[in-house]
Amino acid sequence: MDGVNEDDHNLHQVLIPGLPDLDSIDFLIVKFNSNAILDDENNLYYWGDEFDGYRIRVPEKKNWFSKRLVDLSFGFRHALALLEDGSVYVISANGLDRLRYTILDNVKVVKVEAGARHSLFLDSRGVVYGFGLTKLKNHNTERIQGPVE
């Protein structure tokens, strides 16, 4: 790979200043140029490319949610957060907003995934919902229902 040192492919322990004790980590996520760790007290530590274009070099503690965060996914210009009560939030350069699709209020969302310009949601029955665009002007899926509110 261009610009990659051969040593970059060797596994080694890393130290990331500013993170909590590793015994308290619930989950770790890395995608694109974004990184996040959630501790067992629901503190989210974030570093990497921020959604409004600037880079955070040292992890910052983000206290965005009062309810337990159970899933987090980074897309190219947005992230999705799923809370224990089933509410889904979008994090972007515009800030933090709860998704307001009626259909998602009527199902139990169990997994969220953010893509480059689209998002997918899995409910407890195994049904997938999505919104946004890909280069093909869809989610590379076929709609089986009309548009959701």
Salt bridges, closest charged atoms under 4 A:
ASP26 OD2 - ARG68 NH2 2.02
ASP49 OD1 - ARG55 NH2 2.66
GLU50 OE2 - LYS62 NZ 3.38
GLU60 OE1 - LYS62 NZ 3.22
ASP71 OD1 - LYS111 NZ 3.40
ASP85 OD2 - LYS67 NZ 2.93
ASP105 OD1 - ARG98 NH2 3.96
GLU113 OE1 - LYS31 NZ 3.69
GLU113 OE2 - LYS111 NZ 3.36
ASP123 OD2 - ARG125 NH2 2.82
